[in-house]
């Protein structure tokens, strides 16, 4: 090893991110916009810098629109701080909290989307004593059934949706208290069927 080589154990200064100075020649509109942006950023951080949130899911924009009409909030993909909507939900708080959540587990439109029972394709075949004719009649009926057949509807989970909004709470206790006070515990503690929540709050959509 060369004698000119030396290790440098001196403490290096951390490279901090340089903050651009605020221009002093901003006009009133620019200053107002900057203040609004700063306030919106703070609101966003306050609402999202926590894991204590609930997500209400809906089958389509139409149901979300009916939720907004009844409860006064519920923009798609929006995150609300609970303090901002607490007064809007207060009139729907049950007089006595209930652990039973009617409608829990019920999918959109009153069911989980199970496929209907397939009708018998041979039910309308009129039989005769001629075996050949009867076979041809059954074949024709089966052919019509196969041509017009549709795949069964997919099982749909209420929370498997692209239409949602979230409510953020400062603490886990705040979220748990909300679920208990409104009788929503049986609906879940993270992703909730918005239609079932509405039914529980007495606001059938």
Secondary structure, 3 states (H helix, E strand, C coil): CCCCCCCCCCCCCCCCCCCCCCCCCCCHHHHHHHHHHHHHHHHHHHHHCCCCEEEEEECCHHHHHHHHHHHCCCCCCCEEEHHHHHHHHHCCCCCCCCCCCCCCCCCHHHCCCCCCCCCCCCCCCCCCCCHHHHHHHHHHHHHHHHHHCCCCCCCCCCCCCCEEEEEECCCHHHHHHHHHHCCCHHHCCCEEEHHHHHHHCCCCC
